[in-house]
Amino acid sequence: MSRICQLTGKKAMGGNKVSFSNAKSKRQFKVNLKRKRFFIPETGEWVTLRVSTSALKNINKKGISACIKEAKASGILAA
């Protein structure tokens, strides 16, 4: 399973590791993903998602139903 957030679509990006001598070598900045269960009150069911920690902050702010609706509208989450 790839490391992609199921709500925001965030995934690993590339960059440079810079040493003290300023030598650069390639590295990856991976997404901080957590497996989390959410209760959706409209349907009365539990859903398990792999979400980034920044998506968790959005869920706390907007609610899980609004975040899932946005992800479906943008095509990130399958219907």
ChimeraX commands (.cxc) that place a marker at each C-alpha (Angstrom):
marker #1 position 0.00,0.00,0.00 radius 0.5
marker #1 position 1.45,3.32,-1.01 radius 0.5
marker #1 position 1.96,6.12,1.47 radius 0.5
marker #1 position -0.78,8.47,0.26 radius 0.5
marker #1 position -3.30,10.28,2.45 radius 0.5
marker #1 position -6.81,9.11,1.56 radius 0.5
marker #1 position -8.42,12.49,2.29 radius 0.5
marker #1 position -5.93,15.08,1.03 radius 0.5
marker #1 position -3.96,13.06,-1.54 radius 0.5
marker #1 position -0.63,14.04,-0.01 radius 0.5
marker #1 position 2.28,11.78,-0.94 radius 0.5
marker #1 position 6.05,11.69,-0.62 radius 0.5
marker #1 position 8.05,14.39,-2.35 radius 0.5
marker #1 position 11.72,14.49,-3.27 radius 0.5
marker #1 position 14.43,16.87,-2.24 radius 0.5
marker #1 position 18.04,17.13,-1.23 radius 0.5
marker #1 position 19.78,16.03,1.94 radius 0.5
marker #1 position 22.39,18.71,2.62 radius 0.5
marker #1 position 25.40,17.75,4.73 radius 0.5
marker #1 position 27.61,20.04,6.79 radius 0.5
marker #1 position 30.03,20.23,3.83 radius 0.5
marker #1 position 27.05,21.36,1.67 radius 0.5
marker #1 position 27.19,18.16,-0.40 radius 0.5
marker #1 position 23.73,17.30,-1.72 radius 0.5
marker #1 position 22.23,13.88,-2.16 radius 0.5
marker #1 position 18.66,12.88,-2.98 radius 0.5
marker #1 position 16.17,11.99,-0.26 radius 0.5
marker #1 position 12.42,11.65,0.23 radius 0.5
marker #1 position 10.15,13.66,2.49 radius 0.5
marker #1 position 7.52,11.11,3.50 radius 0.5
marker #1 position 4.01,11.88,4.70 radius 0.5
marker #1 position 3.20,11.42,8.38 radius 0.5
marker #1 position 0.31,8.94,8.03 radius 0.5
marker #1 position -1.85,7.46,10.76 radius 0.5
marker #1 position -4.45,4.69,10.49 radius 0.5
marker #1 position -7.58,6.05,12.17 radius 0.5
marker #1 position -11.19,4.94,12.61 radius 0.5
marker #1 position -13.93,7.54,12.24 radius 0.5
marker #1 position -17.62,7.29,13.07 radius 0.5
marker #1 position -19.91,8.82,10.44 radius 0.5
marker #1 position -23.15,9.82,12.20 radius 0.5
marker #1 position -25.19,10.22,8.98 radius 0.5
marker #1 position -24.75,6.57,8.00 radius 0.5
marker #1 position -24.12,5.19,11.50 radius 0.5
marker #1 position -20.99,3.27,10.46 radius 0.5
marker #1 position -17.27,3.25,11.23 radius 0.5
marker #1 position -14.70,3.94,8.50 radius 0.5
marker #1 position -10.97,3.23,8.72 radius 0.5
marker #1 position -8.76,5.64,6.76 radius 0.5
marker #1 position -5.03,6.29,6.39 radius 0.5
marker #1 position -4.82,10.04,6.88 radius 0.5
marker #1 position -2.00,12.52,7.33 radius 0.5
marker #1 position -1.72,14.38,10.60 radius 0.5
marker #1 position -2.58,17.64,8.84 radius 0.5
marker #1 position -5.79,15.97,7.59 radius 0.5
marker #1 position -6.59,15.05,11.20 radius 0.5
marker #1 position -6.42,18.74,12.09 radius 0.5
marker #1 position -8.83,19.50,9.24 radius 0.5
marker #1 position -11.20,16.77,10.47 radius 0.5
marker #1 position -11.15,18.27,13.97 radius 0.5
marker #1 position -11.94,21.67,12.49 radius 0.5
marker #1 position -14.56,20.81,9.81 radius 0.5
marker #1 position -15.83,17.36,10.78 radius 0.5
marker #1 position -15.36,14.00,9.08 radius 0.5
marker #1 position -18.47,14.25,6.89 radius 0.5
marker #1 position -17.38,17.54,5.31 radius 0.5
marker #1 position -13.83,16.25,4.72 radius 0.5
marker #1 position -15.07,13.04,3.06 radius 0.5
marker #1 position -17.44,15.07,0.87 radius 0.5
marker #1 position -14.56,17.33,-0.24 radius 0.5
marker #1 position -12.32,14.32,-0.98 radius 0.5
marker #1 position -15.03,12.70,-3.11 radius 0.5
marker #1 position -15.69,15.97,-4.97 radius 0.5
marker #1 position -11.99,16.41,-5.79 radius 0.5
marker #1 position -11.66,12.77,-6.90 radius 0.5
marker #1 position -9.18,11.72,-4.22 radius 0.5
marker #1 position -11.56,9.34,-2.43 radius 0.5
marker #1 position -13.57,6.85,-4.48 radius 0.5
marker #1 position -17.33,7.00,-4.07 radius 0.5
marker link #1:1,2 radius 0.2
marker link #1:2,3 radius 0.2
marker link #1:3,4 radius 0.2
marker link #1:4,5 radius 0.2
marker link #1:5,6 radius 0.2
marker link #1:6,7 radius 0.2
marker link #1:7,8 radius 0.2
marker link #1:8,9 radius 0.2
marker link #1:9,10 radius 0.2
marker link #1:10,11 radius 0.2
marker link #1:11,12 radius 0.2
marker link #1:12,13 radius 0.2
marker link #1:13,14 radius 0.2
marker link #1:14,15 radius 0.2
marker link #1:15,16 radius 0.2
marker link #1:16,17 radius 0.2
marker link #1:17,18 radius 0.2
marker link #1:18,19 radius 0.2
marker link #1:19,20 radius 0.2
marker link #1:20,21 radius 0.2
marker link #1:21,22 radius 0.2
marker link #1:22,23 radius 0.2
marker link #1:23,24 radius 0.2
marker link #1:24,25 radius 0.2
marker link #1:25,26 radius 0.2
marker link #1:26,27 radius 0.2
marker link #1:27,28 radius 0.2
marker link #1:28,29 radius 0.2
marker link #1:29,30 radius 0.2
marker link #1:30,31 radius 0.2
marker link #1:31,32 radius 0.2
marker link #1:32,33 radius 0.2
marker link #1:33,34 radius 0.2
marker link #1:34,35 radius 0.2
marker link #1:35,36 radius 0.2
marker link #1:36,37 radius 0.2
marker link #1:37,38 radius 0.2
marker link #1:38,39 radius 0.2
marker link #1:39,40 radius 0.2
marker link #1:40,41 radius 0.2
marker link #1:41,42 radius 0.2
marker link #1:42,43 radius 0.2
marker link #1:43,44 radius 0.2
marker link #1:44,45 radius 0.2
marker link #1:45,46 radius 0.2
marker link #1:46,47 radius 0.2
marker link #1:47,48 radius 0.2
marker link #1:48,49 radius 0.2
marker link #1:49,50 radius 0.2
marker link #1:50,51 radius 0.2
marker link #1:51,52 radius 0.2
marker link #1:52,53 radius 0.2
marker link #1:53,54 radius 0.2
marker link #1:54,55 radius 0.2
marker link #1:55,56 radius 0.2
marker link #1:56,57 radius 0.2
marker link #1:57,58 radius 0.2
marker link #1:58,59 radius 0.2
marker link #1:59,60 radius 0.2
marker link #1:60,61 radius 0.2
marker link #1:61,62 radius 0.2
marker link #1:62,63 radius 0.2
marker link #1:63,64 radius 0.2
marker link #1:64,65 radius 0.2
marker link #1:65,66 radius 0.2
marker link #1:66,67 radius 0.2
marker link #1:67,68 radius 0.2
marker link #1:68,69 radius 0.2
marker link #1:69,70 radius 0.2
marker link #1:70,71 radius 0.2
marker link #1:71,72 radius 0.2
marker link #1:72,73 radius 0.2
marker link #1:73,74 radius 0.2
marker link #1:74,75 radius 0.2
marker link #1:75,76 radius 0.2
marker link #1:76,77 radius 0.2
marker link #1:77,78 radius 0.2
marker link #1:78,79 radius 0.2
view
